[in-house]
């Protein structure tokens, strides 16, 4: 049976009200050092996340673009007229935003943008509950039993900026988006701010070192807080071990204090820590 995507009346009202702002205008890319993210929303009939022949564009849908930090943009796209958002060169995460009766068959699309170039990010939607959609404006987050958000999307949604960026630069994005499960001890942005800018740039440039540090924060399996305490010693993905201890009512993993526990993702668990662990 061919899935259908509902197009509620509120969308049609929205379309007529803001159709003039569908395409974001921008100054000359070469003058501003920017590129573009563009795309349409389409009915993903076979659920493969790519627009194939015969898959029609939706009359209206919404999207969110973020770099995992303080840049984010929500907007609407109508029919075959693509949205076009000017951004600085870099890595961005494009998230379809589902309205009533809609689900995203791919919850987040990672794109790399170069100066003066357009990067395509078409938004795949279906009517079956295949994946969650992100929040934007009036639409609340959708959650499904089958595919809630994964570790990367959950970290971005929780406000982490530096960690997702470093995960991507280390080439670990696909790994940590896999089935896992994984337990991630996630340093806050403030924890990464303990490095100088020069130190952080040197780390970004040394992929082997960066991977070693990041995988030191990952433990196989989905371990809730009580499981972490019960084990006492954890073997990380990079092969080194972390000791778990309790001091003065606080829980420490290695040299890091645990700030928040049990942020659940589709493929594991995130625990927030206040220090970057270095093997």
C-alpha beads as a LAMMPS data file, in Angstrom:
LAMMPS data file: protein, C-alpha beads

279 atoms
278 bonds

1 atom types
1 bond types

-500.0 500.0 xlo xhi
-500.0 500.0 ylo yhi
-500.0 500.0 zlo zhi

Masses

1 110.0

Atoms # bond

1 1 1 0.000 0.000 0.000
2 1 1 1.343 3.404 -0.971
3 1 1 1.798 5.613 2.110
4 1 1 0.250 9.027 2.027
5 1 1 1.280 12.179 3.783
6 1 1 -1.478 14.341 5.226
7 1 1 -1.441 18.038 4.463
8 1 1 -3.557 19.742 7.112
9 1 1 -5.443 22.982 6.524
10 1 1 -3.076 24.844 8.879
11 1 1 -0.248 24.131 6.437
12 1 1 -2.186 25.717 3.585
13 1 1 -2.835 28.809 5.667
14 1 1 0.832 28.913 6.597
15 1 1 1.800 28.564 2.955
16 1 1 -0.208 31.556 1.865
17 1 1 0.973 33.644 4.814
18 1 1 4.704 33.152 4.463
19 1 1 5.280 31.963 0.912
20 1 1 7.262 35.107 0.212
21 1 1 9.953 33.990 2.663
22 1 1 10.439 30.432 1.419
23 1 1 13.796 31.096 -0.193
24 1 1 16.259 32.881 2.063
25 1 1 18.081 35.609 0.205
26 1 1 21.793 36.058 0.688
27 1 1 24.607 38.322 -0.420
28 1 1 27.239 37.136 -2.857
29 1 1 28.885 34.009 -1.468
30 1 1 32.428 34.939 -2.461
31 1 1 32.103 38.266 -0.676
32 1 1 30.771 36.755 2.524
33 1 1 32.624 33.414 2.598
34 1 1 29.384 31.456 2.640
35 1 1 27.756 28.510 0.920
36 1 1 24.173 27.300 0.789
37 1 1 22.027 24.432 2.026
38 1 1 19.038 23.820 -0.212
39 1 1 16.422 21.171 -0.762
40 1 1 12.777 20.169 -1.021
41 1 1 10.538 18.003 1.140
42 1 1 9.286 14.834 -0.501
43 1 1 7.131 11.785 0.133
44 1 1 9.600 8.973 0.834
45 1 1 7.438 6.122 -0.375
46 1 1 10.075 3.384 -0.092
47 1 1 11.578 4.680 3.153
48 1 1 15.178 4.771 1.906
49 1 1 15.776 8.427 2.812
50 1 1 16.516 9.450 -0.804
51 1 1 14.251 11.007 -3.384
52 1 1 13.644 8.480 -6.140
53 1 1 11.737 8.821 -9.394
54 1 1 8.013 9.219 -8.840
55 1 1 8.273 10.465 -5.249
56 1 1 6.392 13.779 -5.182
57 1 1 7.311 16.934 -3.332
58 1 1 5.121 17.858 -0.364
59 1 1 2.998 20.967 -0.660
60 1 1 4.514 22.247 2.597
61 1 1 6.880 21.043 5.321
62 1 1 9.277 22.490 7.865
63 1 1 12.951 21.996 8.615
64 1 1 15.599 22.929 11.162
65 1 1 19.297 23.537 10.435
66 1 1 21.921 23.655 13.179
67 1 1 25.684 23.328 13.472
68 1 1 25.277 21.693 16.882
69 1 1 26.096 25.013 18.499
70 1 1 24.492 28.413 18.578
71 1 1 23.535 28.526 14.889
72 1 1 20.082 27.273 14.097
73 1 1 17.438 28.179 11.583
74 1 1 13.853 26.946 11.293
75 1 1 11.933 27.459 8.094
76 1 1 9.336 26.175 5.679
77 1 1 9.584 24.711 2.184
78 1 1 6.750 24.536 -0.341
79 1 1 6.387 22.132 -3.244
80 1 1 9.161 22.000 -5.815
81 1 1 10.500 25.422 -4.802
82 1 1 13.582 24.585 -2.687
83 1 1 14.515 26.295 0.518
84 1 1 17.950 27.912 0.351
85 1 1 19.767 28.928 3.520
86 1 1 23.109 30.801 3.461
87 1 1 25.618 29.495 6.000
88 1 1 29.306 29.750 6.748
89 1 1 31.406 26.877 5.416
90 1 1 31.350 23.911 7.790
91 1 1 29.337 20.914 8.958
92 1 1 25.608 21.239 9.579
93 1 1 22.758 19.000 10.663
94 1 1 19.479 19.313 8.766
95 1 1 16.447 17.933 10.594
96 1 1 13.014 17.417 9.059
97 1 1 10.280 18.774 11.343
98 1 1 7.151 16.655 11.250
99 1 1 3.676 18.057 11.488
100 1 1 0.450 16.142 12.161
101 1 1 0.420 12.801 10.402
102 1 1 4.037 13.112 9.273
103 1 1 7.199 11.270 10.251
104 1 1 10.760 11.697 9.065
105 1 1 12.289 8.573 7.536
106 1 1 15.761 10.023 8.278
107 1 1 15.876 11.995 11.554
108 1 1 19.012 14.018 10.784
109 1 1 20.986 14.714 7.600
110 1 1 24.632 15.697 7.944
111 1 1 25.986 18.005 5.246
112 1 1 29.326 19.689 4.598
113 1 1 29.120 23.150 3.042
114 1 1 31.894 24.777 1.004
115 1 1 32.263 28.456 0.177
116 1 1 30.288 29.471 -2.890
117 1 1 28.681 26.043 -3.346
118 1 1 25.181 24.660 -2.723
119 1 1 24.749 21.415 -0.812
120 1 1 21.522 19.476 -1.376
121 1 1 19.597 18.226 1.660
122 1 1 16.185 16.922 0.624
123 1 1 13.792 16.174 3.473
124 1 1 12.272 12.661 3.462
125 1 1 8.787 12.285 4.978
126 1 1 6.405 9.339 5.280
127 1 1 3.195 8.527 7.124
128 1 1 4.531 5.447 8.911
129 1 1 6.123 5.895 12.380
130 1 1 9.719 5.319 11.240
131 1 1 11.607 8.068 13.049
132 1 1 11.255 10.995 15.360
133 1 1 11.239 14.594 14.185
134 1 1 12.847 17.548 15.862
135 1 1 11.015 20.440 17.498
136 1 1 10.546 23.727 15.672
137 1 1 8.095 26.440 16.590
138 1 1 4.582 25.181 17.161
139 1 1 5.339 21.529 16.393
140 1 1 6.280 19.458 19.408
141 1 1 8.837 16.628 19.129
142 1 1 7.423 13.350 17.889
143 1 1 8.568 10.202 19.641
144 1 1 8.000 6.678 18.396
145 1 1 8.661 3.332 19.990
146 1 1 10.499 2.104 16.905
147 1 1 13.117 4.754 16.309
148 1 1 13.679 7.531 18.832
149 1 1 16.655 9.836 18.344
150 1 1 20.179 8.398 18.403
151 1 1 23.176 9.507 20.466
152 1 1 24.304 12.249 18.063
153 1 1 20.854 13.782 17.663
154 1 1 20.169 13.463 21.393
155 1 1 23.432 15.226 22.258
156 1 1 22.648 18.065 19.848
157 1 1 19.154 18.361 21.261
158 1 1 20.577 18.484 24.793
159 1 1 22.676 21.518 23.858
160 1 1 26.103 19.963 23.267
161 1 1 28.075 21.866 20.618
162 1 1 31.766 20.932 20.806
163 1 1 31.338 17.185 21.299
164 1 1 29.213 16.514 18.156
165 1 1 31.607 18.638 16.116
166 1 1 34.644 16.694 17.334
167 1 1 32.876 13.362 16.817
168 1 1 32.302 14.339 13.208
169 1 1 35.889 15.506 12.687
170 1 1 37.215 12.267 14.175
171 1 1 35.230 10.227 11.664
172 1 1 33.068 8.666 14.382
173 1 1 29.709 10.102 13.312
174 1 1 28.572 6.969 11.468
175 1 1 29.853 4.656 14.209
176 1 1 27.974 6.429 16.977
177 1 1 24.887 6.641 14.764
178 1 1 24.941 2.851 14.405
179 1 1 22.969 0.290 16.345
180 1 1 25.460 0.097 19.214
181 1 1 24.436 0.184 21.927
182 1 1 26.925 2.604 23.492
183 1 1 27.367 4.387 26.783
184 1 1 28.854 7.848 26.249
185 1 1 30.354 9.978 29.006
186 1 1 29.799 13.354 27.380
187 1 1 31.948 16.350 28.409
188 1 1 30.119 19.663 28.436
189 1 1 31.172 22.586 26.260
190 1 1 32.601 24.150 29.422
191 1 1 34.764 21.060 29.888
192 1 1 36.231 21.500 26.400
193 1 1 36.751 25.193 27.155
194 1 1 39.451 24.111 29.622
195 1 1 41.627 23.607 26.532
196 1 1 43.150 26.686 24.965
197 1 1 42.090 27.475 21.399
198 1 1 45.504 26.400 20.177
199 1 1 45.281 23.077 22.028
200 1 1 41.815 22.394 20.675
201 1 1 42.857 23.212 17.114
202 1 1 45.880 20.936 17.455
203 1 1 43.569 18.173 18.656
204 1 1 41.227 18.677 15.718
205 1 1 44.209 18.422 13.355
206 1 1 45.441 15.132 14.888
207 1 1 42.663 12.701 14.004
208 1 1 44.349 9.664 15.590
209 1 1 44.771 11.498 18.905
210 1 1 41.229 12.873 18.699
211 1 1 39.773 9.408 18.095
212 1 1 41.767 8.020 21.006
213 1 1 40.395 10.655 23.369
214 1 1 36.799 10.414 22.173
215 1 1 36.673 6.613 22.274
216 1 1 38.019 6.852 25.834
217 1 1 34.600 8.343 26.634
218 1 1 32.641 5.458 25.095
219 1 1 31.844 2.107 26.696
220 1 1 30.123 -0.751 24.827
221 1 1 26.579 -1.486 25.968
222 1 1 23.803 0.689 27.358
223 1 1 24.752 1.229 31.002
224 1 1 22.393 3.187 33.236
225 1 1 23.816 4.986 36.272
226 1 1 23.177 2.039 38.569
227 1 1 24.998 -0.281 36.152
228 1 1 28.014 2.042 36.038
229 1 1 28.226 2.117 39.831
230 1 1 27.817 -1.622 40.101
231 1 1 30.709 -2.326 37.740
232 1 1 33.259 -0.070 39.414
233 1 1 35.671 -0.413 36.484
234 1 1 34.774 0.210 32.846
235 1 1 36.598 -0.895 29.712
236 1 1 36.295 1.775 27.047
237 1 1 36.163 1.395 23.276
238 1 1 39.807 2.472 22.963
239 1 1 40.827 -0.413 25.247
240 1 1 41.741 1.616 28.338
241 1 1 39.877 1.383 31.638
242 1 1 38.048 3.943 33.750
243 1 1 37.585 3.652 37.494
244 1 1 34.264 4.624 38.999
245 1 1 34.212 5.993 42.537
246 1 1 32.017 7.969 44.919
247 1 1 33.475 10.905 46.837
248 1 1 31.541 13.316 49.021
249 1 1 28.256 12.242 47.497
250 1 1 29.479 12.805 43.918
251 1 1 30.159 10.077 41.380
252 1 1 33.430 10.250 39.453
253 1 1 34.404 8.388 36.295
254 1 1 38.147 8.680 35.990
255 1 1 38.921 12.313 36.826
256 1 1 35.501 13.576 35.730
257 1 1 32.536 14.305 37.983
258 1 1 29.209 13.062 36.705
259 1 1 26.765 15.969 36.376
260 1 1 23.731 14.255 34.888
261 1 1 22.847 10.647 34.174
262 1 1 20.618 8.446 32.057
263 1 1 19.894 10.582 28.994
264 1 1 18.431 7.824 26.875
265 1 1 18.938 7.590 23.120
266 1 1 17.859 5.010 20.563
267 1 1 21.275 3.380 20.515
268 1 1 22.531 3.920 24.040
269 1 1 22.821 6.157 27.073
270 1 1 24.539 9.497 27.696
271 1 1 25.983 10.578 31.058
272 1 1 27.171 14.189 31.296
273 1 1 30.607 14.864 32.846
274 1 1 32.507 18.037 33.733
275 1 1 35.985 17.134 32.442
276 1 1 37.489 15.822 29.221
277 1 1 39.056 12.452 29.937
278 1 1 42.532 11.974 28.466
279 1 1 43.941 8.433 28.270

Bonds

1 1 1 2
2 1 2 3
3 1 3 4
4 1 4 5
5 1 5 6
6 1 6 7
7 1 7 8
8 1 8 9
9 1 9 10
10 1 10 11
11 1 11 12
12 1 12 13
13 1 13 14
14 1 14 15
15 1 15 16
16 1 16 17
17 1 17 18
18 1 18 19
19 1 19 20
20 1 20 21
21 1 21 22
22 1 22 23
23 1 23 24
24 1 24 25
25 1 25 26
26 1 26 27
27 1 27 28
28 1 28 29
29 1 29 30
30 1 30 31
31 1 31 32
32 1 32 33
33 1 33 34
34 1 34 35
35 1 35 36
36 1 36 37
37 1 37 38
38 1 38 39
39 1 39 40
40 1 40 41
41 1 41 42
42 1 42 43
43 1 43 44
44 1 44 45
45 1 45 46
46 1 46 47
47 1 47 48
48 1 48 49
49 1 49 50
50 1 50 51
51 1 51 52
52 1 52 53
53 1 53 54
54 1 54 55
55 1 55 56
56 1 56 57
57 1 57 58
58 1 58 59
59 1 59 60
60 1 60 61
61 1 61 62
62 1 62 63
63 1 63 64
64 1 64 65
65 1 65 66
66 1 66 67
67 1 67 68
68 1 68 69
69 1 69 70
70 1 70 71
71 1 71 72
72 1 72 73
73 1 73 74
74 1 74 75
75 1 75 76
76 1 76 77
77 1 77 78
78 1 78 79
79 1 79 80
80 1 80 81
81 1 81 82
82 1 82 83
83 1 83 84
84 1 84 85
85 1 85 86
86 1 86 87
87 1 87 88
88 1 88 89
89 1 89 90
90 1 90 91
91 1 91 92
92 1 92 93
93 1 93 94
94 1 94 95
95 1 95 96
96 1 96 97
97 1 97 98
98 1 98 99
99 1 99 100
100 1 100 101
101 1 101 102
102 1 102 103
103 1 103 104
104 1 104 105
105 1 105 106
106 1 106 107
107 1 107 108
108 1 108 109
109 1 109 110
110 1 110 111
111 1 111 112
112 1 112 113
113 1 113 114
114 1 114 115
115 1 115 116
116 1 116 117
117 1 117 118
118 1 118 119
119 1 119 120
120 1 120 121
121 1 121 122
122 1 122 123
123 1 123 124
124 1 124 125
125 1 125 126
126 1 126 127
127 1 127 128
128 1 128 129
129 1 129 130
130 1 130 131
131 1 131 132
132 1 132 133
133 1 133 134
134 1 134 135
135 1 135 136
136 1 136 137
137 1 137 138
138 1 138 139
139 1 139 140
140 1 140 141
141 1 141 142
142 1 142 143
143 1 143 144
144 1 144 145
145 1 145 146
146 1 146 147
147 1 147 148
148 1 148 149
149 1 149 150
150 1 150 151
151 1 151 152
152 1 152 153
153 1 153 154
154 1 154 155
155 1 155 156
156 1 156 157
157 1 157 158
158 1 158 159
159 1 159 160
160 1 160 161
161 1 161 162
162 1 162 163
163 1 163 164
164 1 164 165
165 1 165 166
166 1 166 167
167 1 167 168
168 1 168 169
169 1 169 170
170 1 170 171
171 1 171 172
172 1 172 173
173 1 173 174
174 1 174 175
175 1 175 176
176 1 176 177
177 1 177 178
178 1 178 179
179 1 179 180
180 1 180 181
181 1 181 182
182 1 182 183
183 1 183 184
184 1 184 185
185 1 185 186
186 1 186 187
187 1 187 188
188 1 188 189
189 1 189 190
190 1 190 191
191 1 191 192
192 1 192 193
193 1 193 194
194 1 194 195
195 1 195 196
196 1 196 197
197 1 197 198
198 1 198 199
199 1 199 200
200 1 200 201
201 1 201 202
202 1 202 203
203 1 203 204
204 1 204 205
205 1 205 206
206 1 206 207
207 1 207 208
208 1 208 209
209 1 209 210
210 1 210 211
211 1 211 212
212 1 212 213
213 1 213 214
214 1 214 215
215 1 215 216
216 1 216 217
217 1 217 218
218 1 218 219
219 1 219 220
220 1 220 221
221 1 221 222
222 1 222 223
223 1 223 224
224 1 224 225
225 1 225 226
226 1 226 227
227 1 227 228
228 1 228 229
229 1 229 230
230 1 230 231
231 1 231 232
232 1 232 233
233 1 233 234
234 1 234 235
235 1 235 236
236 1 236 237
237 1 237 238
238 1 238 239
239 1 239 240
240 1 240 241
241 1 241 242
242 1 242 243
243 1 243 244
244 1 244 245
245 1 245 246
246 1 246 247
247 1 247 248
248 1 248 249
249 1 249 250
250 1 250 251
251 1 251 252
252 1 252 253
253 1 253 254
254 1 254 255
255 1 255 256
256 1 256 257
257 1 257 258
258 1 258 259
259 1 259 260
260 1 260 261
261 1 261 262
262 1 262 263
263 1 263 264
264 1 264 265
265 1 265 266
266 1 266 267
267 1 267 268
268 1 268 269
269 1 269 270
270 1 270 271
271 1 271 272
272 1 272 273
273 1 273 274
274 1 274 275
275 1 275 276
276 1 276 277
277 1 277 278
278 1 278 279
